[in-house]
Amino acid sequence: MSSQNNTLKRLIMGASITMAIAFGANAQHSNGNIAGTAVAGDTVVIQGSDTGWHRELTIKKDGKFQVRAVPSGEYVVTITHADGKAEPAKPIIVRVGSTARVQ
């Protein structure tokens, strides 16, 4: 009987450790999202102020954009229209688990 108790205790302990590691790894994500609208054909450039993270995208016909899994931090978003005219740079802050909206 003692052997069965020890085996059960080890099994429970192993499962507990595995769950703790899995939940801990999930909590370490430090990403958010960036979303906004622009005009079809515009180019959106997202540049991390402190990380150097960079993305450039061309807007499709519906005008909406969303960039996922962006590291948390401060960013500057620049929208350049198809005619070459750029809007003033817009600073945004990406927070863990949320979506920063470009206004």
C-alpha positions as CSV (number, residue, x, y, z in Angstrom):
1,M,0.0,0.0,0.0
2,S,2.9,2.3,0.8
3,S,4.3,1.8,-2.7
4,Q,1.0,2.9,-4.2
5,N,0.8,6.0,-2.1
6,N,4.4,7.0,-3.0
7,T,3.6,6.5,-6.7
8,L,0.4,8.6,-6.4
9,K,2.2,11.3,-4.6
10,R,4.9,11.4,-7.3
11,L,2.3,11.5,-10.0
12,I,0.5,14.4,-8.4
13,M,3.7,16.3,-7.8
14,G,4.8,15.8,-11.4
15,A,1.5,17.0,-12.7
16,S,1.6,20.1,-10.4
17,I,5.1,21.0,-11.6
18,T,4.1,20.6,-15.2
19,M,1.1,22.8,-14.8
20,A,3.1,25.5,-13.0
21,I,5.7,25.5,-15.8
22,A,3.0,25.7,-18.5
23,F,1.1,28.6,-16.8
24,G,4.4,30.4,-16.0
25,A,5.5,30.2,-19.6
26,N,2.1,31.5,-20.8
27,A,2.3,34.5,-18.4
28,Q,5.7,35.6,-19.9
29,H,4.1,36.8,-23.1
30,S,4.7,40.5,-23.4
31,N,2.9,41.3,-26.6
32,G,0.0,43.4,-27.7
33,N,-1.5,44.5,-31.0
34,I,-1.7,47.7,-33.1
35,A,-4.8,48.5,-35.1
36,G,-6.1,51.4,-37.2
37,T,-7.5,52.6,-40.4
38,A,-6.0,54.3,-43.5
39,V,-6.9,54.7,-47.1
40,A,-6.3,51.9,-49.6
41,G,-2.8,52.2,-51.1
42,D,-1.4,54.0,-48.0
43,T,1.8,52.7,-46.5
44,V,1.9,52.3,-42.7
45,V,5.3,52.2,-41.0
46,I,5.5,51.1,-37.3
47,Q,8.8,51.7,-35.6
48,G,9.7,50.8,-32.0
49,S,11.1,53.8,-30.2
50,D,13.1,51.6,-27.7
51,T,13.2,48.2,-29.3
52,G,14.0,48.8,-32.9
53,W,11.0,46.7,-33.9
54,H,9.8,47.6,-37.4
55,R,6.9,46.7,-39.7
56,E,5.8,48.2,-42.9
57,L,2.5,47.4,-44.6
58,T,0.5,48.5,-47.5
59,I,-3.2,49.0,-46.8
60,K,-5.8,46.9,-48.8
61,K,-9.1,48.2,-50.1
62,D,-11.1,48.0,-46.8
63,G,-8.6,50.4,-45.1
64,K,-8.3,48.5,-41.9
65,F,-5.0,47.1,-40.5
66,Q,-4.0,45.1,-37.5
67,V,-0.5,43.9,-36.5
68,R,-0.4,41.2,-33.8
69,A,2.3,40.0,-31.4
70,V,3.9,43.4,-31.1
71,P,6.3,43.6,-28.2
72,S,5.1,46.0,-25.5
73,G,6.6,49.4,-25.6
74,E,6.5,52.8,-27.3
75,Y,6.1,53.1,-31.0
76,V,5.8,55.7,-33.7
77,V,3.3,55.1,-36.5
78,T,3.7,57.0,-39.8
79,I,1.1,56.8,-42.6
80,T,2.2,57.8,-46.1
81,H,-0.5,58.2,-48.7
82,A,-0.2,56.9,-52.2
83,D,0.5,60.4,-53.5
84,G,3.6,60.6,-51.3
85,K,2.2,62.9,-48.6
86,A,2.9,61.7,-45.1
87,E,0.7,62.4,-42.1
88,P,2.4,63.6,-38.9
89,A,3.9,60.7,-36.9
90,K,1.7,59.3,-34.2
91,P,3.1,58.0,-30.9
92,I,1.4,55.0,-29.4
93,I,2.0,52.7,-26.4
94,V,1.5,48.9,-26.8
95,R,0.6,47.2,-23.5
96,V,0.6,43.5,-22.8
97,G,-2.6,41.7,-23.9
98,S,-4.3,44.8,-25.4
99,T,-4.7,46.6,-28.7
100,A,-3.3,50.1,-29.2
101,R,-5.5,52.0,-31.7
102,V,-3.9,54.5,-34.1
103,Q,-6.1,57.6,-34.2
